[in-house]
Amino acid sequence: MGIVAGLDSSSGSTRIVVCDADSGAVLRQGYAPHPVEAKSTEADPQVWLLSLGEAAAGGLLEGVQAIGVSAQQHGMIPLDAHGSVVRPALLGNDKRAQVAAADLVDALGGRQAWTEAVGSVPQAPQPVSKLRWLARNEPESAQRTAAVMQPHDWLVWQLLGRPARRTTDRGAASGTGYWSAVTGSYRPDLVELALGHQAALPEVLGPSDAAGTTPEGLLISAGTGETMAAAFGLGVAVGDAVVSLGASGSVMAVHHEGLADSSGLITSFADATGMHLPVVHTLNAVRALRGTADLLGTDLDGLSALALKSSPGSYGLVLLPYLEGERTPQLPHTAGTLSGLRRESMKPEHLARAAFEGMLCSLADAMDVLRARGVQVRRVFLLGAAAELPAVQAAAPAIFGTQVVVPQPAEYAALGAARQAAWALGVSQGTLAPHAPPAWQGAAAQVLEPGDDLAVGQAVRQQYGATRDQIHPGAFGG
């Protein structure tokens, strides 16, 4: 079928993979960091183009027939009537819109009203909240804003030469707060509610659609957000969940329908294939491990080695890892708790194991939020550097109660973007159907089975849950 490329413009760098369109085999790769200023809560979008050019230098894209674009999510780029950037893009890590998000919830009539409108409740990172912040804090910029785009939308538009038609995809649109993954449509009135007036929004393309073709004949696919691209690159399907271990954590799963959730625990994204990716976030994951490691005067590897000297249940020690408050359950003003201290449990190895078990039990709680809504989880993909720690791998299958897959490190978002490009190219050539993406080989991975440890994992979770419910009764509505 040809050669395709996937471009991933993350918060700190641009990564490009060039792949065989039929097999997905990586032929070559490119990388370029973003300038330092691009790593703040704001960025001039032009730096992303400069980084793209550097990553593609040296003929990297020679022979490529189609490009897919993945980019950081929740960035908001306001454009004026001429298509010029009104002010630097507000990025996903910008927390200034927290008050604006709460204002929007009240302005529409509460959480239930938002759930009925777009399937989720506004959060600070979302573009709808950023628009509200802009209207309240930079009214002149807000007044000049005639159109709104996100990073991947803007990059696709630039690659195509800034045509009159601006596009996005279901995945990126589902994170805006004014497009519903449940209904598949925009709510322009919510843009007006946030910004104070209407603004042009990009057309939402289907998973295998092309955004256009460059004058040189290079096909550009719809593109998508990093989360959706990574899921597509991993090859996750119905029955799969992805647990991401960063400083904070997240659990997302492939589901056949969007989930409206008035509790605010579930963010209902669309994926890059026509399915859905409901996500539940935790504020604390690896930060709980790092805090415990600092307390014990070691690093993550040392903490893992210590934890393996203990046994499941940590001799009765339970760590509720809510160090920065928590989002799941909704306990924004709480702190972490260490419970079960007895003389025999007051050893470094037991505290180390309690940290790992607390982090994993918290993520299992998040997974249960999805399961309670009918989402199937038969296999868990575990992502992040901490997924390689022996203590994580020893405990995760039993605590999650299912097979755990630890993929080898790879540029999964860029690979997902390339796979999308191959799909759009195949549809344009008549070799692929619009509903059937190319069958690329799945990620190379280590597979961990719970084996005979399921009962042990259930006991650890029961001990954790009893402590959680004692300290925070009704945290999950019980």
N, C-alpha and C positions, 0 to 999 in steps of 0.2 A: 504493500500500500504506500510506503514511503517513509520519510523521516519527519519527526515532529519534535517540538521543544516545549518544555514546561518552565515557566518563569515564576518564581516565588519571591515577592517583595515583602519581606517581613519588617518588623520594627527596626532592625539593626543592619540588614544586609539584603542583597539580591543574590539568589541562587538560581542557576539555569541547568537543567538536564536536557540533553538531546538523546532521543530514544528512537529505536526501530518501532514504527507504528503498529506492526503486526504482533510482535512478541513483548514489547516493552523493555527490551534489553537496552541498558544505558550505554551509549556510544561515546559521549564526552560530557564534561561538566564545566561550568564557569561560576565564579564567585567574585563579589565585590562588596566591601562594607559600605554602609551609608555614612555620610559625614557625621561628625559628632553631634551637630545640632539636630539631626534627624532622630536622635534617640530620646529627646525630651517629650513633653506632652503635646508639643506642636511641631509642625514641619512644613517647610516649603515643598510642595509636591515635585518641584523641578529636581530636587536632589534624588528622587527615586528614578527619574529618567537618566540622570548622570550615572547613577550606580548601575542601571540596566546596561548603559552603553559600555561601561568598564567591564561588566561581567561577560558581555558578548564579544569582547575584543578578540582579535586574532583569528577571525573567521569562524568563530564557534558555531554560528548559525548557517554556515554554508551548506546548501542542499536541503535545508529545512523547508517543508511545505506548509506547515501549520504550527501556530503557537497558541498555547493556553496560558492564561494569567491567573495566578493566585496571589492574594495580598492580605496584609494585616486587616483585621476586622474592626468595625465600629469607628473607623476614622470618618470624619465629616468634612467635606470640601465644599465651601460655598462659592458659587460662581455668579458673576454679574451677567447682565443681558448680552454681553459680547463674548462670554465664555472665559473671561479672565478670572483668576482666583482673587476673591475679595479680601481674604486674610489667610494666614497660614492654616493648614489643616489642623483640626482638633483630633488628636489620636485616641485610640481605645483606652490608653492608660490614664487619660485625663479624668480626674475625679471631681472637678469643679462643678459638675452638673448634678450633684446629689440633691441639692435643694430644688433645682429645676425639675428633676424627676418627680420629687414629692409633690411639687406644685401641679404638675401635669396630672398626677393621679387624682388630686382633689378637683382640678378644673373639669375633668370629664365625668366626675361623679363616683370615683372610687375604683378599687381594684376590679370588681366584677364588671364594671363598664369597659375597662380596658381589655379584660379577658374576652368579652364578647366581641370587641372591635378587632383586635389583632392577635388574640390568643395568649398574651403575656402582659405583664405589668412593667411600666417603664423603669429602667435602671440607668444609673449615671453614665455608663459608657455609650449608650445607644444614641444614634444621630438625632432622634426626636428630642431627647433631653438636651443635647448640645445646641439644637436650634432654639430651645427655650432659654438656655443660658445666654446665647448670642443676643436674643431679643431683649433680655433684661440687662445685660452688661455692656453690649456694644451695639446700641440701637442703630447707629449709622451704618455699620456693616450689615446688620440684619436687613435694613431697608434696601440696601444695594443687592442683596441676595435674590437672584432670579431663578437659580437652579441649584440643586444639591446632588452631589455625587459622593461615592466612597472610593477608597484607594484603588481597588481593582477596576471599578468602572472607569475611573479617570485614566488609568494606564492603558486600558483597551482603547479608549477614545483617542488618546495621544498616538498610539501605534497606528491607528486607522487614519490619522491626519486630521483629527477634530471634525468629523462629519456632522451634519445637522442632526442626525439620529444618534442619540446617546442610549446606551444599553447597560443592563446589569443581568444578574441571574437570580434564581429563586433563593439560593443559599445566602448571598449577600443581602438581598432585599429582606429576608426574614429576620435579619438582625437590626433593622432600622427603627422598629417601633411604630412604623406607619404602613407596613405591608404585612398581611396576614398569611402565615403558612397554612392556616386552616381553610381559608376561603380562596387563597391564591389571588388576592387583589389588593390594591392600594387603598388607603383611607386618606385622600388629600385634605379632608377637613382636619385631620390631626396635625398635618404640617402647618396648616393655617392657625390652629390652636397654639402650636408651639412658637411659630415664627412671627405670627401677626398678619401674615398674608400668604397667598398661594406661591408656590415655587414649582418649576418644572422638575419632573422626576424621570429617571431613565426607564426605558421600556424593559420589561422583565422577559428574558429569553428562556426557552426550554433547555433541558440538559444537553441535548445534542445539536442545538442551533449554533450557527455561526454569527458572530457580531458583525462580520464584514470581511472584505478582502482589501489588502493594501494595493496601491498602484502597481507594485511589483508582482502582484499575484499571490502574496502570502496570506493564507486564510487565518483569521483570528477567531478562536472559539469564544463562547460566552464568558468564560472565566468564572471565578467564584472566590469565596473567602477561604482563608487558610485552614480553618477547621474542616470545612467540607472537602477541600482539596486533599487534605491529609487522610481523611476517611476513605476517599476514592482511591488514593494511592496505596493505602493499606489493603484495600479490597474487602472491607467489612460489609456484612450483609445482615438481613433480618436474623435475629438471634445473637448477634454480636454486640458487645458493649466495649467502649474504649475508656479506660481509666487513665487520666493524665496526672502524673506526679510532678508538679512544679512546686514553688513556694506555697501556692494555693493548689487546689485540686479540682477535677471535674470528672463527671461520668456522663457519657453520651451513648446513645444506642440507636440503631436503625429501627425505624417503626414505619408501619404502612400508612399512618395518618398523623396529622398534626394534633398536638395535645393542648387544649385551652386550659390554663391553670391560674385560678384567681389567688392562690396562695403565694404566688411569686417564686416558688421553689423551682419550677420547671421553665426553662426558656425554650420555646418551640421553634427550632430552626428547620428549614428545608435543607435537603442535601443536594449533591451534585448529580443525582441519578433519577430524580423524580420521586424519591421517598422522603422521609423526614428524619431529623436528628434531634430529638428532645434531649436537652442537656440540664444537668443539675450540678451546681457549683458549690464547692466548700472554700472557705477563706484560708483554711489551714491544712497543709499537707506536709511537704518537706520542711517547711519552717519549724514544725514541731520537732522533727528529727534534729535539725541544726541547733535548735535551742537546747535540746537535751544533750547533744554532743558537746556544746559549749559548757554546759553545767558540769559535765563529767570530764572536761579537759581533753577531749579527743576530737576526731573528725568523723565523717559519715562512715567511712570504712571501719574505723575503730569502734564506732557505735554498733555497727552490724556484727562485728566479731564478738563484742560483749554480749549482745542480745542472744546469740546462738549458744552462749554458756548457760542461759536460763532455760526455762521450759514453758510450754503453752500455758497462758494464764498468769505468767509473771509472778508466781507465788502470791497471787491475790492483789497485786498492784494494778490499778486501772488509771490510765491517763486520759482525761477528756481534753483533746488537743485544741480547745477553742481559744487560742492565745490572742488572736486579734479580733475577738468577738467571733460570731459565726453566722453564715448565711443559710446553712442547712444543718441543723434546724435554725430558725430565725431568732438568733440571740445576739443582736449587734453590740450590746454593751456588756456582755459577760466576759469572763476570763477562763483560762484553763484550770483544770482541777486534777490533783493527784490524790487518789483515794486508796484505802486498803493497806496503809502503813502498819506493819508489825515488825518486831525485831528481826524475824527471819527473812522478811522481804526487803529490808533496808540494805541492799547491796547494789553496786553499779550495774551488774548484769540484768537484774530484775527491772530496774528503771529503764535500761536500754530497751529491753523487750517490750515493756509497757508502752514506750513511745511508738514502736513499730505497730504494735497491736492497736493502739489508740488511733493512729493515722488510718490504718486499713479498716477498722471498724467504722470510723466516721465516713469513709468512702462507701462502705457496704450499706450504711444508713442511706446515703444518697442514692445508691443503686436501688434500694427498696422503695424509694419514692417513685421511681420509674416502674418497677415491677407492680406496685399497687395500682398503676394506671393501665395495666395489661401489657406492658412492654416485656417481651421475652428476652431473657439473658441466659444463653447456653454456653457462651464462651466470652472471655474477657481478654482484650488486648491491653497490655500494661505498657505505658509510654513514659519516657523521661529517664534521666540518668539514674535516678534512684531505683528504677525498675531492675537495674543490674545488681543491686546489693543482695548478697546471699540471704540476709534476714528477711527482706521483702519477699524474695522468691520462695523461702521456706514457709512463710505464713499465709501468703495471699491466696493460694488455691483453697485452703481449708476455710478461711474467713469469708471469701467470696462464694464458696460452695460450688465452684465450677472450674472447668479447665481454664488455665491462664496461659496466654501466649505473649512472649516477650520478643517483639520483632528486633532484628538487628538494626542498629542505627543507620538511617538513610534519609534522603531528602524527600520525605513522603508527600509534602505539600506540592513540591515541584513535580514529582512523579504523577500526582493526581491531576495537576494542570496539563501535563503532557498527555495523559490518558484521555482527558477531555478533548484535547486537540486532535488526537487520533480518531476519536469518535466522530467529531464534526467533519473531519476530513473524509472518513469512510462513508458517512451519510452523503456528502457532496459528490463522492465518486460512485455511489450506488452499491458499495460493497458491505455496508453495515446498515442495519435498521435503526430508526430513531429511538426505539425502545430497548436496544441491545448494545451495551458498550463493548468495546474490544476486550477479549478475555485474556488479559495479561496475567502472567504468573504472579501469585501472591508473594507477600513479603517473606524473606528468609527469617526464621524465628526459632526460638527455644520454646518448647511446649511443656507445661507443667501440669500434672494431674493431681487432684486432691487425694486420690487413692483411699486409704482407710482412715484419713484424718478428718473426714467430714464431721463426725461427732465431736471431735476435739475443737474444730472451728466453731461449731454451734455453741459449745460450752463457753468459749472465749467471748463470743458475741453476747451470750446471755449475761455473763458477768459484766461486760461493758454496758449493755442496755439497762441492767438493774441499777448500776451506778448513775448512768445518764438520767434515768427517770427519777431517781431519788434526789439528785441535785437540781434537775430542771424538769419538774413534773409537768406533763402536758406539752413538752417541747415539740412533739410530732402529733399533737392533737389527741393523745391518749389520756 
